[in-house]
Amino acid sequence: SQRDQPQASAHDRAQAFGDLGTALLGAKYLDAAEPALLNAAALEPTNMRWPYYLGHLYRAKSDIPSAAAQFERALTLAPSDVPTLVWLSDIYIGEGRTDQAEPFVQRALALDARSVAALYHAGRLALARTDYDTAIRQFEAALVIDGTATAIHYPLGMAYRGHTTKVVFDFDK
């Protein structure tokens, strides 16, 4: 294998380690995948794929600070990578760090206005701000693009509920 061939180029060895690491990651052998992906990243430090996959590995291990650090590293290597922007925003939103998530969601939408994941996260951010109208617009826009994105239905329902409650309370004034 290329991993064991010292005469192989760093790129070829990194690719071999990366292939092994991503296969193990996909099979959920997280502890075995980690050293393979770390080796790939060490051999090819300018390839954003390795920190991106390490971000997913650490996310799967619930090591959120390491996951965020790896996604941030991937973004320094590929600042226009929409999936990385979305995953990093997902981590920040999950931690309640919505102010940190916002610029990543906005960058993702500026790069791909039809990104269902970015629209979903924009809706989540609006919902966190209790901006129900914006949340509804973002969630509905995502569902227009991908009607099978069932994960959007619950937060959309929460946005409708918040909007209805707000309208009722505003009407009482």
N, C-alpha and C positions, 0 to 999 in steps of 0.2 A: 504494500500500500504506500501511497505518497507520503503519509504521515511519518513513516519509518525510513524514508529515503533522504538522508542528509544532503545528497547532491541535488535533490529536487529544489526548485525555486521556492522562495518564501510564499509567493502567491499560490503555487500548487499545494504546498503543505498546508497553508491556511485554508484553502478550499477543501482539502481532505478532512482536516479537523472540523471545519464548519459543516460539511456534509454529515459527518458523524454526529456532531452536536445537535444539528437541527433534526436529524432522524430520531435521536434519543429524546429530544425535547418533545417532538410530536408523539412519541410513544409514552410520554410522561415519566421517563427515567431521568428526573431532574438532577439528581446528584451525579449521575454519570455524564449528563450533558454539559454540566457546568465547566469541568476542566477542558473539555474539547472546545467549547466556545471561547473560553479564556485563552487557550492556545491560539486559536484562529485570530482573535483580536490582537494578541501580542505579535503574531507573525505579520499581520496586515493591519496596522493601526489606523490606516486611512480609509478602510472599508466600513461604511456605516452599518452594513448588515450584521456584523458581529455584536456591536453594542445593542442594536435593535433586538436581536434574538435574546441577548442576555437580559434586556429589559423585560421581555416576556417570561423568561425563565424565573427571574426574581419576583415578578408579579405572581406567577404561579406558586412560588414558594412563600408568598405573603411577606416578602422582604421589600416593602414599599419604598423605603429610602434608596436601596440599591437599584430597584427598578427605575425610579425617577432619575437617578444619576446616569444610568445607562441610556435611557431615552434622551436625556439632555446631551450626552456625549454623541449619540447618533445624530442629533440635530446640529451639533457643531460641524459635523462632517457632511450633512445633507440638509441644509436649512429649509428647503422647499419640499421635504418629504411629508405629504399629507398624513399618511398613516402614523408616522411618528408624532406629529403634532397632535393628532387625535388621541393617541394612547397616553401621551404625557398629560394632556388636558383631562383625560379620564381619571388618571391618578390624582391630580390636584383636586378635581371635583369630589372624588371619593373621600379625600381627606378634609373637605370643607374649605379648601384654599381656592375659592372661586376667583378672587382677584388675580391670582397667579395663573389660573386656567384661561381666563378671558382672552389674553393676547394670542395664545396658541390656537384657540378656537377661531378667532377672527382671522389669523394668518391662514389657517386651513381653508376657511370659507373664501378668502380672497384668492387662493390658489385653485380651489375647486368648489364653486358655488353649489354643485350638485352632489357633494359628498354627504351621503345619508348620515354617516357617523358624526360629521362636523355639525350638521343641522340638528341632530339629536342632542349633542352636547351644548349647542347654542340654546336649545330649548330648556335643557337642564339648568343652565346658568340663569336664564330668564325666570324660571320657576323658583330658583333659590332667592332671587331678588323680589319675588312676588309680583313680577311683571307678567301677569297671566296672558294678556293679549299677545305679547311677543312670543311667549312660550307656545301658545296655541299655533301661531303662524309658523314657527320653526318646526314644530312636530308635524303639523299638517303638510308642510312642504316636503319633509322627509318621507312621509307616507305616500305622497303623490309620486315620488321618484321610485320608492320601493314599498309597495303595499303589503309585502310579506314581512316587513320589519316589525314583528309583533311586540318586541320589547318597548316600542314607542307608545303602545296603547295605554299602559298604566300611567306614565307621567302625563300623557295628554289628558287622560281622565282627571288627574289631579289639577291640571291647569284649568280645565272646564269647571271643575268644582270650585276652585279658588275664584275664578272669574264670576261664576254665578253667585257665590257668597258675597263677593265684593259689590256686585250690582244690587243685591238685595239690601245690603247694609247702606249703600249709597242712596238707595231709593227711600230708606227710612228717614233720611235726614231732612 
